[in-house]
Amino acid sequence: IVFGNLDTRIRTIAALPQTGAGIRAIPILQDLLADENPLLREAACESILGITGGIGTVLIVPFLKTESDVNVTFSALRALGRTKSPRAVMALLPFLEHGNEDLVVVALEGLAKLQCTAIVDPLAARLKDPRWRVRVATLEAIAELKIDSLRDPVAAVLNDEDAFVRQAAIQALAAISKPAQFAASATTL
């Protein structure tokens, strides 16, 4: 973990969740979160979450507040979405309002994977985001989570200026509506 060339170190760090080292490696991984190399920080973050699951968010949330490399942050958010932990939801929610659309999209994907349906208001707000990729990711999250209480806001997006958003809105409506409801709204398409 500490010695060797960069590739060897990254492969070793990435393999830690599958080895017996487990919790014993956390202090070293925590030190690597402050390393100057972003690839090592990224690997350490993913490994911490792989070893600890949702408990590791205690270490990752403060790290995310100070991390300056967007690629490391992206990787950490993606890893949080794989934890299947309610703690990860709280770590992902602040990123729904981030200025970087890639981070918003990966946070939305993570929340959908976590099957968090208690985020109706933040999702409704993201449907009005000026960035089309964020609106599409929001619609995909709504469809995956099957949040039928957002049926009307999703239907309103059917008139969006962007074709990708309109297509995602149709798919979201199909996913969250009963067949009769969808057929009734199909007349407005």
C-alpha positions as CSV (number, residue, x, y, z in Angstrom):
1,I,0.0,0.0,0.0
2,V,2.8,2.4,0.9
3,F,5.7,1.2,-1.2
4,G,6.0,0.3,-4.9
5,N,5.1,1.9,-8.2
6,L,1.8,3.7,-8.6
7,D,0.1,0.9,-10.5
8,T,1.1,-1.7,-7.9
9,R,-0.1,0.5,-5.1
10,I,-3.5,1.2,-6.7
11,R,-4.1,-2.4,-7.5
12,T,-3.2,-3.4,-3.9
13,I,-5.5,-0.7,-2.5
14,A,-8.3,-1.8,-4.8
15,A,-7.9,-5.4,-3.7
16,L,-8.2,-4.7,0.0
17,P,-11.9,-5.1,0.3
18,Q,-11.6,-8.7,-1.0
19,T,-8.7,-9.6,1.3
20,G,-8.6,-10.4,5.0
21,A,-6.9,-7.0,5.8
22,G,-10.3,-5.3,6.2
23,I,-10.6,-2.9,9.1
24,R,-6.8,-3.1,9.9
25,A,-6.1,-1.3,6.6
26,I,-8.4,1.7,7.4
27,P,-5.8,3.9,9.2
28,I,-3.4,3.6,6.2
29,L,-6.2,4.3,3.8
30,Q,-7.3,7.3,5.8
31,D,-3.8,8.6,5.6
32,L,-3.9,8.1,1.8
33,L,-7.0,10.4,1.6
34,A,-4.5,13.2,2.1
35,D,-2.0,12.0,-0.4
36,E,-1.0,14.4,-3.2
37,N,-1.7,11.9,-5.9
38,P,-5.4,12.0,-6.8
39,L,-5.4,8.4,-8.1
40,L,-4.3,7.2,-4.6
41,R,-7.0,9.3,-3.0
42,E,-9.6,7.9,-5.3
43,A,-8.5,4.3,-4.7
44,A,-8.3,4.8,-0.9
45,C,-11.8,6.3,-0.9
46,E,-13.3,3.4,-2.8
47,S,-11.5,0.9,-0.7
48,I,-12.6,2.4,2.6
49,L,-16.2,2.3,1.4
50,G,-15.7,-1.3,0.0
51,I,-14.4,-2.4,3.4
52,T,-16.7,-0.6,5.7
53,G,-19.8,0.0,3.6
54,G,-22.0,2.8,4.9
55,I,-20.0,3.2,8.1
56,G,-17.1,4.6,6.0
57,T,-19.2,7.6,5.1
58,V,-18.0,9.0,8.5
59,L,-14.6,9.3,6.9
60,I,-15.6,10.2,3.4
61,V,-18.0,13.1,4.1
62,P,-15.3,15.4,5.6
63,F,-12.9,14.2,2.8
64,L,-15.5,15.3,0.1
65,K,-15.8,18.8,1.7
66,T,-12.1,19.4,1.0
67,E,-11.4,17.4,-2.1
68,S,-10.4,19.6,-5.0
69,D,-10.1,17.1,-7.8
70,V,-13.5,16.6,-9.5
71,N,-12.6,13.1,-10.7
72,V,-11.8,11.9,-7.2
73,T,-15.1,13.4,-6.0
74,F,-17.0,11.7,-8.9
75,S,-15.4,8.4,-8.0
76,A,-16.3,8.8,-4.3
77,L,-19.9,9.7,-5.1
78,R,-20.2,6.7,-7.3
79,A,-18.8,4.4,-4.6
80,L,-21.2,5.9,-2.1
81,G,-24.1,4.9,-4.3
82,R,-22.9,1.3,-4.2
83,T,-22.8,1.1,-0.4
84,K,-26.5,0.4,0.1
85,S,-26.4,2.5,3.2
86,P,-28.8,5.2,4.4
87,R,-25.8,7.1,5.6
88,A,-24.7,7.4,1.9
89,V,-28.0,9.2,1.2
90,M,-27.1,12.1,3.5
91,A,-23.6,12.2,1.9
92,L,-25.1,12.4,-1.7
93,L,-27.9,14.9,-1.1
94,P,-25.7,18.0,-0.9
95,F,-24.3,17.2,-4.4
96,L,-27.8,17.6,-6.0
97,E,-27.1,21.4,-6.0
98,H,-23.5,21.3,-7.1
99,G,-22.3,23.5,-9.9
100,N,-20.6,20.6,-11.7
101,E,-23.3,18.7,-13.6
102,D,-21.3,15.4,-13.7
103,L,-21.4,15.4,-9.9
104,V,-25.1,16.1,-9.8
105,V,-25.7,13.3,-12.3
106,V,-23.6,10.7,-10.3
107,A,-25.3,11.8,-7.1
108,L,-28.7,11.2,-8.7
109,E,-27.7,7.8,-10.0
110,G,-26.4,6.9,-6.5
111,L,-29.6,8.0,-4.8
112,A,-31.6,5.9,-7.3
113,K,-29.3,2.8,-6.6
114,L,-29.9,3.3,-2.9
115,Q,-33.6,3.2,-3.5
116,C,-34.1,6.4,-1.6
117,T,-37.7,7.5,-2.2
118,A,-37.8,10.2,0.5
119,I,-36.2,12.8,-1.8
120,V,-39.3,14.0,-3.6
121,D,-38.7,17.7,-3.1
122,P,-35.0,17.7,-4.3
123,L,-36.0,15.7,-7.3
124,A,-38.8,18.0,-8.2
125,A,-36.4,20.9,-7.9
126,R,-33.9,19.2,-10.3
127,L,-36.6,18.9,-12.9
128,K,-36.2,22.7,-13.3
129,D,-32.4,22.6,-13.5
130,P,-31.1,24.5,-16.6
131,R,-28.8,21.7,-17.5
132,W,-30.5,19.1,-19.7
133,R,-28.3,16.2,-18.5
134,V,-29.4,16.9,-14.9
135,R,-33.0,16.9,-15.9
136,V,-32.6,13.6,-17.8
137,A,-30.8,12.0,-14.8
138,T,-33.5,13.3,-12.5
139,L,-36.2,11.7,-14.7
140,E,-34.2,8.4,-14.8
141,A,-34.0,8.4,-11.0
142,I,-37.7,9.1,-10.7
143,A,-38.4,6.2,-13.1
144,E,-36.1,3.8,-11.2
145,L,-37.5,4.8,-7.9
146,K,-41.1,4.7,-9.2
147,I,-42.1,7.9,-7.4
148,D,-45.6,8.3,-8.7
149,S,-46.2,11.5,-6.6
150,L,-44.0,13.3,-9.1
151,R,-46.3,12.3,-12.0
152,D,-47.6,15.9,-12.6
153,P,-44.1,17.5,-12.6
154,V,-42.8,14.8,-14.9
155,A,-45.8,15.4,-17.2
156,A,-45.0,19.1,-17.3
157,V,-41.5,18.2,-18.6
158,L,-43.0,16.6,-21.7
159,N,-42.9,20.1,-23.3
160,D,-39.2,20.6,-22.5
161,E,-37.1,22.2,-25.2
162,D,-34.7,19.3,-25.3
163,A,-35.6,16.1,-27.1
164,F,-33.5,13.9,-24.7
165,V,-35.5,15.4,-21.7
166,R,-38.8,14.8,-23.5
167,Q,-37.8,11.2,-24.2
168,A,-36.8,10.6,-20.6
169,A,-40.0,12.2,-19.4
170,I,-42.0,9.7,-21.5
171,Q,-40.0,6.8,-20.1
172,A,-40.4,8.1,-16.6
173,L,-44.2,8.5,-17.0
174,A,-44.4,5.0,-18.3
175,A,-42.5,3.7,-15.3
176,I,-44.4,5.5,-12.6
177,S,-48.0,5.4,-14.1
178,K,-50.6,2.7,-14.2
179,P,-51.3,1.7,-17.8
180,A,-54.6,3.6,-17.9
181,Q,-52.9,6.7,-16.5
182,F,-50.2,6.5,-19.1
183,A,-52.7,6.0,-21.9
184,A,-54.6,9.1,-20.8
185,S,-51.4,11.2,-20.8
186,A,-50.3,9.7,-24.1
187,T,-52.9,11.9,-25.8
188,T,-50.8,15.0,-24.9
189,L,-47.7,13.5,-26.5
